[in-house]
Amino acid sequence: MEFDNTNTNDGNTPAGDANAASYQPSPLQDLCYKVTGCAITVLNTIGPGLDSKIYENCMMIELAKQGLTFEYQRKVDVVYSGQKVGVVTLGLIVNNMLLVDCRSVAFFNETDFSENISYLKLTELPMVLMLNYKFGKLQWKKIAYDPTR
């Protein structure tokens, strides 16, 4: 698992890279950048501190406006020793490669991270983008998952 705890750099251009002008972000990096832009637009439009479901609904509108495909509340089976033991419901999955977790909380805690890591393992999606709308400035964290590790 990799944690990206920065939210001041968009992460798309390597700092100090002599070839930065020719740098091309990966499709996943580009998608994260676009989704984060949607989240900032939502926050700037309706403001901070509302229920997370409101932000999810706004995000679906904004993602559609940007031409991005998404799935809302995908149900995923939890399987243990070959037997189904439960079902989890995910929030937003964008372009079938990025899990987006909208929250309005004082801070992300270890439970939030653990839950999202488990979701990545269950879905084998490569990344989750955690968005926090609690304050006037959007907070976000990215968690990458590599099922081969």
Disulfide bonds with the S-S distance in Angstrom:
none
